[in-house]
Amino acid sequence: MIDSTMPIRLARPSRDLAAAERFYVDGLGLEVLWRSAKRVSGEHDLLMVGPAGGAWHFELTRDPEHPLEPTPTVDDLFVVYLGAPVDQELVDRLVAAGGTRVPAHNPYWDEYGVTVADPDGYRLVLCVRRWGG
């Protein structure tokens, strides 16, 4: 049975791990939890980011020998429920860190937040609502 304390890893490919790190660490404020330290033939380069002490993290991968092109759709979302108005300074930091502010595909997210595409085109939604889970 799955419960709320089980660790979760969300993995996705990235064309540029340094750009992804700037966006998620410098822009969003997550921490680098782990990264591959050297290139090993046959292995993926990895960057893991997440909140310090959190039960989840992103694993961003790149296989230099057989790179995958990220294929995000307009509905591939990473939603952060802020429970407060979106701070324009946060949006500005995300854009300065390589993000692009975009309109949401679903108007719900424009009504209740701000959508910023990361350097690979995946969408981060900063939602003003509180998760009622």
N, C-alpha and C positions, 0 to 999 in steps of 0.2 A: 504494500500500500504506500502511496506517495503522500507525504505530509509537507507542511510549509517550511520545515527546517532542512529538508534535503537539498544539497547543493545542486545547482543547475548550471550547465555550460551551454551557451549558445555559440555555435561555430559558423563562420562564413568566410569565404575567400576574400582576399584583398589584392589589388594590383600593386599596392605600395604601402607596406607596413609602417613606414616612417610617417606618411601622410595620415594614415588611420590613427597612429599614436597622437599626432598633433591635434586632431579633431577630438578624439575621445578623452585625452588626458589634459592637454592645454585648454581645449575649448569647453568640454563638458565637465571636467574636473574629476574624472575617474583616475584611479591609480594603476600603474603598471604592476601587475601581480607576478608576472613571469614573462620572460622572452627567451628565445633560443639565443645562445651566446656566440655560436659559431656555425658556419655553413657545414653541414654534413651531407655528403652525397647520398641521395636516396631518401632523405628526410625533408619534411616541410619546415620552412621558417615559421615560427610561431610568436605571437604577441597576445598575452592574456591581460585584459584590463577589466576593472570592476571597482566597486566601492570597497574600501578597506573594511575587512571583517564581514563583508556581505556573504550571502548564501548563493550568489550567482556571479558569473563573469562571462565576458565575451572572449572567445578564442578566435583571433584573426589569423588566417593562414595564407601562406604563399609557397607554392612549389616552383622554385626557379627552373627545375628541369622540365616540368610539364605544367606551366602556369594555366590556371583557370581564369577566364574573364568573368568577373562578377556579373550576374544577370538579375538585378533587382527589378521588381515591378513597383508600380505606384502604391501598391497595397502591402508591401513588405515594410512593416513598421516596427520600430523600437519605441515604445511609449513610456515616458517617465511622468508619473503623476506627482506634480509638485504640490498640489493642495494650496496654491497661492498664485497670484498673477505672475506671468512670465516676466522675468527681469530682462530689460532690453540690453543690459550689459552682458548677460549670458548669451543672448542671441548674437550680439556683436562679436563676442569672443569666438563663438562657433564659426561665424563667417570668416573672421580673421585667421582661424585655424584651418581653413580650407573647405568649409561648408558653404552651401548655397541655400538661401531661404527660398522655399517653393510653396505654391498653393497645394493644399491637401486634395487628394483624389476624392475623399469622402468629406463633404462640407462640415460634418460633425467636428472634425479636428480643427478646422479653421474657426469654428464657433467657440471651441473650448481650448484652443492652444495655438502653438506656432510649430510649423514643420520646417526642418532643415535637412537637406540631403547631405550625407557624408561624402568624402572624396570618391568613394566607389559607387555613389548613387543610391545607397540605402537611406531610408528616411527615418529621422529621429523626430518624434513628436514630444514637445514640452507641453503637457496638459495642465491646465489650471485646476482641474478637478482633483478631488481626493479619491483614491481607490477605495471602494466600499466592499471589495472582495468578499 
